[in-house]
Amino acid sequence: MTLWDKWEEILRNNDEDGELLARTFYDEHREAMEAGAVVSWSARPLYT
């Protein structure tokens, strides 16, 4: 399971707290999750 898969699982399976828990997970794993990412709009952050 990739970090993005885990992030999605957290987001979808935690009713009211899903968004907060997923954002916390992302913040804790940001460097690895963004590794190799290419954005199409550089003025906008990868995760908003």
PQR file with spaces between the fields and no chain letter, atoms N, CA, C, O and H, PARSE charges and radii, in Angstrom:
ATOM       1  N    MET     1       0.851   -1.176    0.000 -0.4000 1.5000
ATOM       2  CA   MET     1       0.000    0.000    0.000 -0.0000 2.0000
ATOM       3  C    MET     1       0.898    1.241    0.000  0.5500 1.7000
ATOM       4  O    MET     1       1.815    1.356    0.813 -0.5500 1.4000
ATOM       5  N    THR     2       0.626    2.149   -0.906 -0.4000 1.5000
ATOM       6  CA   THR     2       1.411    3.377   -0.964 -0.0000 2.0000
ATOM       7  C    THR     2       0.938    4.347    0.119  0.5500 1.7000
ATOM       8  O    THR     2      -0.122    4.164    0.718 -0.5500 1.4000
ATOM       9  H    THR     2      -0.119    2.056   -1.566  0.4000 1.0000
ATOM      10  N    LEU     3       1.735    5.364    0.350 -0.4000 1.5000
ATOM      11  CA   LEU     3       1.328    6.382    1.323 -0.0000 2.0000
ATOM      12  C    LEU     3       0.045    7.075    0.876  0.5500 1.7000
ATOM      13  O    LEU     3      -0.800    7.414    1.703 -0.5500 1.4000
ATOM      14  H    LEU     3       2.596    5.512   -0.136  0.4000 1.0000
ATOM      15  N    TRP     4      -0.101    7.287   -0.436 -0.4000 1.5000
ATOM      16  CA   TRP     4      -1.324    7.917   -0.929 -0.0000 2.0000
ATOM      17  C    TRP     4      -2.534    7.014   -0.726  0.5500 1.7000
ATOM      18  O    TRP     4      -3.631    7.501   -0.450 -0.5500 1.4000
ATOM      19  H    TRP     4       0.586    7.012   -1.109  0.4000 1.0000
ATOM      20  N    ASP     5      -2.346    5.705   -0.861 -0.4000 1.5000
ATOM      21  CA   ASP     5      -3.438    4.759   -0.588 -0.0000 2.0000
ATOM      22  C    ASP     5      -3.834    4.817    0.883  0.5500 1.7000
ATOM      23  O    ASP     5      -5.020    4.817    1.216 -0.5500 1.4000
ATOM      24  H    ASP     5      -1.455    5.309   -1.085  0.4000 1.0000
ATOM      25  N    LYS     6      -2.842    4.866    1.754 -0.4000 1.5000
ATOM      26  CA   LYS     6      -3.102    4.949    3.195 -0.0000 2.0000
ATOM      27  C    LYS     6      -3.821    6.256    3.520  0.5500 1.7000
ATOM      28  O    LYS     6      -4.765    6.271    4.311 -0.5500 1.4000
ATOM      29  H    LYS     6      -1.879    4.866    1.484  0.4000 1.0000
ATOM      30  N    TRP     7      -3.373    7.354    2.908 -0.4000 1.5000
ATOM      31  CA   TRP     7      -4.007    8.656    3.110 -0.0000 2.0000
ATOM      32  C    TRP     7      -5.486    8.586    2.713  0.5500 1.7000
ATOM      33  O    TRP     7      -6.352    9.073    3.440 -0.5500 1.4000
ATOM      34  H    TRP     7      -2.606    7.342    2.266  0.4000 1.0000
ATOM      35  N    GLU     8      -5.768    7.976    1.551 -0.4000 1.5000
ATOM      36  CA   GLU     8      -7.154    7.861    1.089 -0.0000 2.0000
ATOM      37  C    GLU     8      -7.985    7.004    2.037  0.5500 1.7000
ATOM      38  O    GLU     8      -9.139    7.326    2.318 -0.5500 1.4000
ATOM      39  H    GLU     8      -5.064    7.581    0.960  0.4000 1.0000
ATOM      40  N    GLU     9      -7.404    5.924    2.524 -0.4000 1.5000
ATOM      41  CA   GLU     9      -8.108    5.063    3.477 -0.0000 2.0000
ATOM      42  C    GLU     9      -8.475    5.842    4.737  0.5500 1.7000
ATOM      43  O    GLU     9      -9.591    5.724    5.241 -0.5500 1.4000
ATOM      44  H    GLU     9      -6.466    5.663    2.296  0.4000 1.0000
ATOM      45  N    ILE    10      -7.547    6.626    5.236 -0.4000 1.5000
ATOM      46  CA   ILE    10      -7.805    7.450    6.423 -0.0000 2.0000
ATOM      47  C    ILE    10      -8.917    8.449    6.129  0.5500 1.7000
ATOM      48  O    ILE    10      -9.835    8.614    6.932 -0.5500 1.4000
ATOM      49  H    ILE    10      -6.639    6.722    4.826  0.4000 1.0000
ATOM      50  N    LEU    11      -8.840    9.105    4.997 -0.4000 1.5000
ATOM      51  CA   LEU    11      -9.831   10.114    4.620 -0.0000 2.0000
ATOM      52  C    LEU    11     -11.234    9.521    4.517  0.5500 1.7000
ATOM      53  O    LEU    11     -12.199   10.120    4.992 -0.5500 1.4000
ATOM      54  H    LEU    11      -8.094    8.971    4.344  0.4000 1.0000
ATOM      55  N    ARG    12     -11.347    8.360    3.906 -0.4000 1.5000
ATOM      56  CA   ARG    12     -12.660    7.754    3.638 -0.0000 2.0000
ATOM      57  C    ARG    12     -13.257    6.984    4.815  0.5500 1.7000
ATOM      58  O    ARG    12     -14.475    6.812    4.875 -0.5500 1.4000
ATOM      59  H    ARG    12     -10.564    7.873    3.520  0.4000 1.0000
ATOM      60  N    ASN    13     -12.440    6.523    5.737 -0.4000 1.5000
ATOM      61  CA   ASN    13     -12.928    5.627    6.788 -0.0000 2.0000
ATOM      62  C    ASN    13     -13.000    6.247    8.178  0.5500 1.7000
ATOM      63  O    ASN    13     -13.070    5.527    9.174 -0.5500 1.4000
ATOM      64  H    ASN    13     -11.451    6.662    5.688  0.4000 1.0000
ATOM      65  N    ASN    14     -12.983    7.549    8.254 -0.4000 1.5000
ATOM      66  CA   ASN    14     -13.017    8.204    9.561 -0.0000 2.0000
ATOM      67  C    ASN    14     -14.037    9.335    9.588  0.5500 1.7000
ATOM      68  O    ASN    14     -13.713   10.465    9.953 -0.5500 1.4000
ATOM      69  H    ASN    14     -12.926    8.134    7.445  0.4000 1.0000
ATOM      70  N    ASP    15     -15.243    9.033    9.209 -0.4000 1.5000
ATOM      71  CA   ASP    15     -16.371    9.964    9.194 -0.0000 2.0000
ATOM      72  C    ASP    15     -16.010   11.426    9.437  0.5500 1.7000
ATOM      73  O    ASP    15     -15.444   12.077    8.559 -0.5500 1.4000
ATOM      74  H    ASP    15     -15.507    8.115    8.912  0.4000 1.0000
ATOM      75  N    GLU    16     -16.327   11.939   10.605 -0.4000 1.5000
ATOM      76  CA   GLU    16     -16.172   13.361   10.892 -0.0000 2.0000
ATOM      77  C    GLU    16     -14.717   13.803   10.990  0.5500 1.7000
ATOM      78  O    GLU    16     -14.408   14.952   10.674 -0.5500 1.4000
ATOM      79  H    GLU    16     -16.787   11.410   11.318  0.4000 1.0000
ATOM      80  N    ASP    17     -13.824   12.930   11.417 -0.4000 1.5000
ATOM      81  CA   ASP    17     -12.425   13.298   11.616 -0.0000 2.0000
ATOM      82  C    ASP    17     -11.541   12.980   10.416  0.5500 1.7000
ATOM      83  O    ASP    17     -10.338   13.238   10.457 -0.5500 1.4000
ATOM      84  H    ASP    17     -14.075   11.996   11.674  0.4000 1.0000
ATOM      85  N    GLY    18     -12.104   12.433    9.363 -0.4000 1.5000
ATOM      86  CA   GLY    18     -11.324   11.979    8.223 -0.0000 2.0000
ATOM      87  C    GLY    18     -10.428   13.032    7.611  0.5500 1.7000
ATOM      88  O    GLY    18      -9.250   12.778    7.359 -0.5500 1.4000
ATOM      89  H    GLY    18     -13.082   12.224    9.329  0.4000 1.0000
ATOM      90  N    GLU    19     -10.973   14.214    7.369 -0.4000 1.5000
ATOM      91  CA   GLU    19     -10.173   15.267    6.739 -0.0000 2.0000
ATOM      92  C    GLU    19      -9.013   15.687    7.627  0.5500 1.7000
ATOM      93  O    GLU    19      -7.892   15.851    7.146 -0.5500 1.4000
ATOM      94  H    GLU    19     -11.929   14.421    7.574  0.4000 1.0000
ATOM      95  N    LEU    20      -9.267   15.860    8.903 -0.4000 1.5000
ATOM      96  CA   LEU    20      -8.206   16.262    9.830 -0.0000 2.0000
ATOM      97  C    LEU    20      -7.148   15.173    9.963  0.5500 1.7000
ATOM      98  O    LEU    20      -5.952   15.462    9.927 -0.5500 1.4000
ATOM      99  H    LEU    20     -10.178   15.726    9.294  0.4000 1.0000
ATOM     100  N    LEU    21      -7.577   13.933   10.115 -0.4000 1.5000
ATOM     101  CA   LEU    21      -6.628   12.831   10.257 -0.0000 2.0000
ATOM     102  C    LEU    21      -5.808   12.637    8.982  0.5500 1.7000
ATOM     103  O    LEU    21      -4.608   12.373    9.049 -0.5500 1.4000
ATOM     104  H    LEU    21      -8.549   13.698   10.144  0.4000 1.0000
ATOM     105  N    ALA    22      -6.452   12.768    7.825 -0.4000 1.5000
ATOM     106  CA   ALA    22      -5.738   12.630    6.559 -0.0000 2.0000
ATOM     107  C    ALA    22      -4.729   13.756    6.388  0.5500 1.7000
ATOM     108  O    ALA    22      -3.616   13.526    5.916 -0.5500 1.4000
ATOM     109  H    ALA    22      -7.427   12.983    7.770  0.4000 1.0000
ATOM     110  N    ARG    23      -5.105   14.960    6.765 -0.4000 1.5000
ATOM     111  CA   ARG    23      -4.174   16.094    6.657 -0.0000 2.0000
ATOM     112  C    ARG    23      -2.989   15.910    7.595  0.5500 1.7000
ATOM     113  O    ARG    23      -1.855   16.212    7.225 -0.5500 1.4000
ATOM     114  H    ARG    23      -6.010   15.147    7.149  0.4000 1.0000
ATOM     115  N    THR    24      -3.236   15.421    8.798 -0.4000 1.5000
ATOM     116  CA   THR    24      -2.158   15.155    9.751 -0.0000 2.0000
ATOM     117  C    THR    24      -1.218   14.090    9.203  0.5500 1.7000
ATOM     118  O    THR    24       0.001   14.232    9.290 -0.5500 1.4000
ATOM     119  H    THR    24      -4.157   15.175    9.099  0.4000 1.0000
ATOM     120  N    PHE    25      -1.777   13.030    8.642 -0.4000 1.5000
ATOM     121  CA   PHE    25      -0.969   11.971    8.031 -0.0000 2.0000
ATOM     122  C    PHE    25      -0.116   12.551    6.906  0.5500 1.7000
ATOM     123  O    PHE    25       1.077   12.262    6.812 -0.5500 1.4000
ATOM     124  H    PHE    25      -2.768   12.915    8.572  0.4000 1.0000
ATOM     125  N    TYR    26      -0.727   13.361    6.063 -0.4000 1.5000
ATOM     126  CA   TYR    26       0.000   13.991    4.956 -0.0000 2.0000
ATOM     127  C    TYR    26       1.138   14.862    5.484  0.5500 1.7000
ATOM     128  O    TYR    26       2.263   14.777    4.990 -0.5500 1.4000
ATOM     129  H    TYR    26      -1.696   13.596    6.140  0.4000 1.0000
ATOM     130  N    ASP    27       0.860   15.683    6.464 -0.4000 1.5000
ATOM     131  CA   ASP    27       1.892   16.559    7.022 -0.0000 2.0000
ATOM     132  C    ASP    27       3.063   15.753    7.573  0.5500 1.7000
ATOM     133  O    ASP    27       4.216   16.161    7.439 -0.5500 1.4000
ATOM     134  H    ASP    27      -0.054   15.752    6.865  0.4000 1.0000
ATOM     135  N    GLU    28       2.774   14.619    8.186 -0.4000 1.5000
ATOM     136  CA   GLU    28       3.817   13.773    8.764 -0.0000 2.0000
ATOM     137  C    GLU    28       4.635   13.042    7.691  0.5500 1.7000
ATOM     138  O    GLU    28       5.783   12.673    7.937 -0.5500 1.4000
ATOM     139  H    GLU    28       1.837   14.287    8.295  0.4000 1.0000
ATOM     140  N    HIS    29       4.054   12.833    6.510 -0.4000 1.5000
ATOM     141  CA   HIS    29       4.715   12.068    5.442 -0.0000 2.0000
ATOM     142  C    HIS    29       4.906   12.894    4.165  0.5500 1.7000
ATOM     143  O    HIS    29       5.115   12.346    3.082 -0.5500 1.4000
ATOM     144  H    HIS    29       3.121   13.133    6.311  0.4000 1.0000
ATOM     145  N    ARG    30       4.833   14.190    4.310 -0.4000 1.5000
ATOM     146  CA   ARG    30       4.830   15.090    3.153 -0.0000 2.0000
ATOM     147  C    ARG    30       6.013   14.880    2.209  0.5500 1.7000
ATOM     148  O    ARG    30       5.827   14.765    0.997 -0.5500 1.4000
ATOM     149  H    ARG    30       4.664   14.635    5.190  0.4000 1.0000
ATOM     150  N    GLU    31       7.195   14.831    2.745 -0.4000 1.5000
ATOM     151  CA   GLU    31       8.380   14.720    1.892 -0.0000 2.0000
ATOM     152  C    GLU    31       8.313   13.469    1.010  0.5500 1.7000
ATOM     153  O    GLU    31       8.565   13.540   -0.192 -0.5500 1.4000
ATOM     154  H    GLU    31       7.345   14.924    3.729  0.4000 1.0000
ATOM     155  N    ALA    32       7.979   12.349    1.600 -0.4000 1.5000
ATOM     156  CA   ALA    32       7.899   11.097    0.842 -0.0000 2.0000
ATOM     157  C    ALA    32       6.730   11.111   -0.143  0.5500 1.7000
ATOM     158  O    ALA    32       6.850   10.590   -1.252 -0.5500 1.4000
ATOM     159  H    ALA    32       7.774   12.292    2.577  0.4000 1.0000
ATOM     160  N    MET    33       5.612   11.698    0.251 -0.4000 1.5000
ATOM     161  CA   MET    33       4.432   11.702   -0.610 -0.0000 2.0000
ATOM     162  C    MET    33       4.606   12.636   -1.808  0.5500 1.7000
ATOM     163  O    MET    33       4.023   12.402   -2.867 -0.5500 1.4000
ATOM     164  H    MET    33       5.514   12.121    1.152  0.4000 1.0000
ATOM     165  N    GLU    34       5.395   13.678   -1.645 -0.4000 1.5000
ATOM     166  CA   GLU    34       5.604   14.627   -2.731 -0.0000 2.0000
ATOM     167  C    GLU    34       6.823   14.291   -3.581  0.5500 1.7000
ATOM     168  O    GLU    34       7.046   14.926   -4.611 -0.5500 1.4000
ATOM     169  H    GLU    34       5.869   13.867   -0.785  0.4000 1.0000
ATOM     170  N    ALA    35       7.606   13.314   -3.173 -0.4000 1.5000
ATOM     171  CA   ALA    35       8.816   12.950   -3.915 -0.0000 2.0000
ATOM     172  C    ALA    35       8.468   12.582   -5.355  0.5500 1.7000
ATOM     173  O    ALA    35       7.656   11.689   -5.597 -0.5500 1.4000
ATOM     174  H    ALA    35       7.425   12.797   -2.336  0.4000 1.0000
ATOM     175  N    GLY    36       9.079   13.265   -6.292 -0.4000 1.5000
ATOM     176  CA   GLY    36       8.858   12.983   -7.708 -0.0000 2.0000
ATOM     177  C    GLY    36       7.607   13.605   -8.296  0.5500 1.7000
ATOM     178  O    GLY    36       7.350   13.459   -9.491 -0.5500 1.4000
ATOM     179  H    GLY    36       9.739   13.990   -6.096  0.4000 1.0000
ATOM     180  N    ALA    37       6.827   14.293   -7.484 -0.4000 1.5000
ATOM     181  CA   ALA    37       5.593   14.905   -7.980 -0.0000 2.0000
ATOM     182  C    ALA    37       5.908   16.088   -8.891  0.5500 1.7000
ATOM     183  O    ALA    37       6.862   16.832   -8.662 -0.5500 1.4000
ATOM     184  H    ALA    37       7.036   14.412   -6.514  0.4000 1.0000
ATOM     185  N    VAL    38       5.103   16.243   -9.906 -0.4000 1.5000
ATOM     186  CA   VAL    38       5.224   17.369  -10.822 -0.0000 2.0000
ATOM     187  C    VAL    38       3.872   18.067  -10.838  0.5500 1.7000
ATOM     188  O    VAL    38       2.847   17.441  -11.108 -0.5500 1.4000
ATOM     189  H    VAL    38       4.328   15.639  -10.091  0.4000 1.0000
ATOM     190  N    VAL    39       3.871   19.355  -10.553 -0.4000 1.5000
ATOM     191  CA   VAL    39       2.613   20.102  -10.525 -0.0000 2.0000
ATOM     192  C    VAL    39       2.395   20.808  -11.856  0.5500 1.7000
ATOM     193  O    VAL    39       3.349   21.222  -12.515 -0.5500 1.4000
ATOM     194  H    VAL    39       4.703   19.864  -10.334  0.4000 1.0000
ATOM     195  N    SER    40       1.157   20.939  -12.235 -0.4000 1.5000
ATOM     196  CA   SER    40       0.839   21.614  -13.490 -0.0000 2.0000
ATOM     197  C    SER    40       0.663   23.117  -13.295  0.5500 1.7000
ATOM     198  O    SER    40       0.683   23.881  -14.260 -0.5500 1.4000
ATOM     199  H    SER    40       0.382   20.603  -11.699  0.4000 1.0000
ATOM     200  N    TRP    41       0.492   23.533  -12.052 -0.4000 1.5000
ATOM     201  CA   TRP    41       0.296   24.948  -11.747 -0.0000 2.0000
ATOM     202  C    TRP    41       1.176   25.265  -10.546  0.5500 1.7000
ATOM     203  O    TRP    41       0.767   25.076   -9.401 -0.5500 1.4000
ATOM     204  H    TRP    41       0.476   22.913  -11.268  0.4000 1.0000
ATOM     205  N    SER    42       2.376   25.745  -10.811 -0.4000 1.5000
ATOM     206  CA   SER    42       3.381   25.912   -9.761 -0.0000 2.0000
ATOM     207  C    SER    42       3.007   26.939   -8.698  0.5500 1.7000
ATOM     208  O    SER    42       3.562   26.909   -7.600 -0.5500 1.4000
ATOM     209  H    SER    42       2.709   25.899  -11.741  0.4000 1.0000
ATOM     210  N    ALA    43       2.092   27.834   -8.993 -0.4000 1.5000
ATOM     211  CA   ALA    43       1.679   28.830   -8.010 -0.0000 2.0000
ATOM     212  C    ALA    43       0.753   28.246   -6.951  0.5500 1.7000
ATOM     213  O    ALA    43       0.508   28.872   -5.919 -0.5500 1.4000
ATOM     214  H    ALA    43       1.641   27.858   -9.885  0.4000 1.0000
ATOM     215  N    ARG    44       0.241   27.050   -7.208 -0.4000 1.5000
ATOM     216  CA   ARG    44      -0.691   26.417   -6.276 -0.0000 2.0000
ATOM     217  C    ARG    44       0.002   25.251   -5.578  0.5500 1.7000
ATOM     218  O    ARG    44       0.646   24.439   -6.242 -0.5500 1.4000
ATOM     219  H    ARG    44       0.439   26.542   -8.046  0.4000 1.0000
ATOM     220  N    PRO    45      -0.116   25.150   -4.254 -0.5600 1.5000
ATOM     221  CA   PRO    45       0.513   24.045   -3.528  0.2800 2.0000
ATOM     222  C    PRO    45      -0.041   22.688   -3.969  0.5500 1.7000
ATOM     223  O    PRO    45      -1.151   22.600   -4.495 -0.5500 1.4000
ATOM     224  N    LEU    46       0.740   21.644   -3.751 -0.4000 1.5000
ATOM     225  CA   LEU    46       0.333   20.308   -4.151 -0.0000 2.0000
ATOM     226  C    LEU    46      -0.908   19.843   -3.386  0.5500 1.7000
ATOM     227  O    LEU    46      -1.808   19.237   -3.969 -0.5500 1.4000
ATOM     228  H    LEU    46       1.642   21.715   -3.324  0.4000 1.0000
ATOM     229  N    TYR    47      -0.957   20.121   -2.104 -0.4000 1.5000
ATOM     230  CA   TYR    47      -2.090   19.713   -1.264 -0.0000 2.0000
ATOM     231  C    TYR    47      -2.703   20.981   -0.712  0.5500 1.7000
ATOM     232  O    TYR    47      -2.054   21.705    0.043 -0.5500 1.4000
ATOM     233  H    TYR    47      -0.227   20.613   -1.630  0.4000 1.0000
ATOM     234  N    THR    48      -3.942   21.261   -1.077 -0.4000 1.5000
ATOM     235  CA   THR    48      -4.576   22.486   -0.585 -0.0000 2.0000
ATOM     236  C    THR    48      -5.726   22.181    0.319  0.5500 1.7000
ATOM     237  O    THR    48      -6.375   23.097    0.823 -0.5500 1.4000
ATOM     238  H    THR    48      -4.469   20.673   -1.690  0.4000 1.0000
